[in-house]
Amino acid sequence: MRFEYNRDKETLLNVMDNKSKKKNIVVKESSDRIEVTLAQGKFDSSVESVPVTFKGKITEEDNTCVIEGRFSFGFYLYTMVIVAAALIVARFLWSAYKMQTANMILCGIVAAILVIVMAVVVAKAAKPKEIIEEFLNTI
């Protein structure tokens, strides 16, 4: 995602700091990196159930600032899903080789549960992403 501002870096960071306190958002800045996340305990449990952080890079060009970055979860969701999927596929192939249909069915059920969990996490992360994106757009 890309956010452009008509302010220099120092002014932008001061404005972000002031507005973040009012909106219960935590902004961490170090050199040219920035992290924006929701303050814990300040929102209802449905918003805080999945920790979402915007991590980006600040660049200053001719009295304007650009923040480019992406959203990430507070845990390695995609890595966990890839590892789980690889294990499921390996077990399915081994079960197919050994003609174990019960294990193959179980692999299918576990894969379906994995898809459901991913859908729930992505759906629950939508609201925190929206709050952070709105904050970054209205500075």
Summary of the structure (lengths in Angstrom):
residues: 139
radius of gyration: 20.7
end to end distance: 15.3
largest distance: 67.3
contacts: 370
relative contact order: 0.18
helix: 54%
strand: 26%
